[in-house]
Amino acid sequence: MTLPCSLSSTRSNFDRAIRINIRGTFLGMKYQIAAMLHGPGGAIVNMASIAGLHGVADLAGYTAGKAGIIALTRVAALDYAEQGIRVNVVAPGPILTHRLEVAGEQAQLLAAGATPMRRVGRVGEVAATVLWLCSGQASFVTGAVLPVDGGQFAGLRPPQMHR
């Protein structure tokens, strides 16, 4: 019996992904919230991924880590809402970052084809979402997971429907 690739990765690689994503987010929030409790409150926006909302083959550590960020965000939102601290999380889909640029045009076309909008997102679009979540316009938003993914999380959009 052969194990799936994502579960055959080394324990240290899996542990590293969990440490970076979950422990890193936990520690960041721990110190941000401590500072915010001495003032009028504030807004925290964590960074997850669409991978944290559904499984992605061969990325067990990454996917579990991003799902953990989403769970931590929701817990913090519940724990600190009464103190005026809003905690939300952004879950980007395929975004044209350095990593996707280096992967090449074929990878970019493949990523674009996975979204109903048939394009990859731009870093500025993610940044604008984060800024909105930190603004007064989002003052009643806490515990939200906001996909920035060109509609990818909305569901499947087959190229042709047969009726």
C-alpha positions in Angstrom: 0.0 0.0 0.0 1.3 3.4 -1.0 0.5 6.4 1.2 -0.7 9.6 -0.6 2.1 12.1 -1.1 0.8 14.7 1.3 0.7 12.2 4.2 4.1 10.7 3.3 5.9 14.0 3.8 8.3 14.1 6.7 7.0 14.7 10.1 9.3 17.7 10.4 7.9 19.3 7.3 4.3 18.8 8.6 5.3 20.2 12.0 7.0 23.2 10.4 3.9 24.1 8.4 1.7 23.8 11.6 4.2 25.9 13.6 4.5 28.7 11.0 0.7 28.9 10.3 -1.0 28.1 13.6 1.6 29.0 16.3 2.7 32.0 14.4 -0.8 33.4 14.1 -1.5 32.5 17.7 1.5 34.4 19.0 0.8 37.4 16.7 -2.7 37.7 18.0 -1.6 37.1 21.6 0.5 40.2 21.6 -1.7 42.3 19.4 -4.7 41.7 21.6 -2.8 42.4 24.7 -1.9 45.8 23.3 -5.4 46.5 22.1 -6.9 45.7 25.5 -5.2 48.9 26.8 -7.0 51.1 24.2 -10.2 51.5 22.4 -10.0 48.1 20.7 -9.0 47.5 17.1 -9.0 45.1 14.1 -6.9 42.1 13.3 -6.9 40.5 9.9 -5.3 37.1 9.7 -4.1 35.6 6.4 -5.2 32.1 5.6 -6.0 30.6 2.1 -8.8 29.1 0.2 -6.9 25.8 1.0 -8.1 26.2 4.6 -11.7 26.0 3.5 -11.5 22.8 1.5 -8.8 20.2 1.0 -6.0 20.5 -1.5 -4.2 17.3 -2.6 -0.6 16.9 -1.6 -0.7 19.9 0.8 -1.7 18.3 4.1 0.5 20.5 6.4 -0.3 23.7 4.5 -4.1 23.0 4.3 -4.3 22.0 8.0 -2.3 25.1 9.0 -4.6 27.4 7.0 -7.7 25.7 8.5 -6.1 26.2 11.9 -5.7 30.0 11.2 -9.4 30.2 10.4 -10.4 28.4 13.6 -8.1 30.6 15.7 -9.6 33.7 14.1 -13.1 32.6 14.9 -12.2 31.8 18.5 -10.5 35.2 19.0 -13.4 37.0 17.4 -15.8 35.4 20.0 -13.4 35.9 22.9 -12.7 39.6 22.3 -15.8 41.1 20.6 -17.1 42.6 23.8 -13.8 44.5 24.2 -14.1 46.1 20.8 -11.6 43.9 19.1 -12.6 42.6 15.7 -10.8 39.6 14.3 -11.3 38.4 10.7 -9.5 36.3 8.2 -8.8 36.6 4.5 -8.6 33.5 2.4 -7.0 34.2 -0.9 -7.2 31.9 -3.9 -4.8 32.0 -6.8 -3.0 35.4 -6.5 -0.2 36.5 -8.8 2.6 36.5 -6.2 6.3 36.0 -6.8 5.8 32.3 -6.4 3.2 32.1 -9.1 5.3 34.4 -11.4 8.3 32.1 -11.0 6.1 29.0 -11.7 5.6 30.4 -15.2 2.9 31.2 -17.7 1.5 27.6 -17.8 1.0 27.5 -14.1 -0.7 31.0 -14.2 -3.1 29.9 -16.9 -4.0 26.7 -14.9 -4.6 28.8 -11.8 -6.7 31.3 -13.7 -8.8 28.5 -15.2 -9.7 27.3 -11.7 -11.6 30.5 -11.0 -15.0 31.4 -12.3 -13.6 34.8 -13.2 -11.0 33.0 -15.3 -8.1 35.1 -14.0 -5.7 35.2 -11.0 -6.0 37.8 -8.4 -3.6 40.7 -7.8 -1.8 41.4 -4.5 -3.5 44.8 -4.4 -6.9 43.1 -4.4 -6.0 41.2 -1.3 -4.6 44.3 0.3 -7.7 46.3 -0.4 -9.8 43.6 1.3 -7.6 43.8 4.4 -7.8 47.6 4.4 -11.6 47.4 4.2 -11.8 44.9 7.1 -9.7 47.3 9.2 -11.8 50.3 8.3 -14.8 51.7 10.0 -16.9 50.5 7.1 -16.5 47.0 8.4 -17.1 47.9 12.1 -19.8 45.3 12.5 -17.8 42.5 10.9 -16.0 40.0 13.2 -15.3 36.3 12.9 -15.7 36.4 9.1 -13.8 34.4 6.6 -13.5 36.4 3.4 -12.4 34.5 0.3 -10.6 36.6 -2.2 -10.6 34.0 -4.9 -12.4 35.1 -8.1 -15.4 33.0 -7.0 -13.5 29.7 -6.6 -15.1 28.9 -3.2 -18.6 29.6 -4.5 -18.7 26.2 -6.1 -18.1 24.5 -9.4 -18.8 26.1 -12.7 -18.6 23.4 -15.4 -17.6 24.6 -18.9 -20.9 23.2 -20.3 -24.1 22.2 -18.5 -26.1 19.2 -19.8 -29.8 19.4 -19.2 
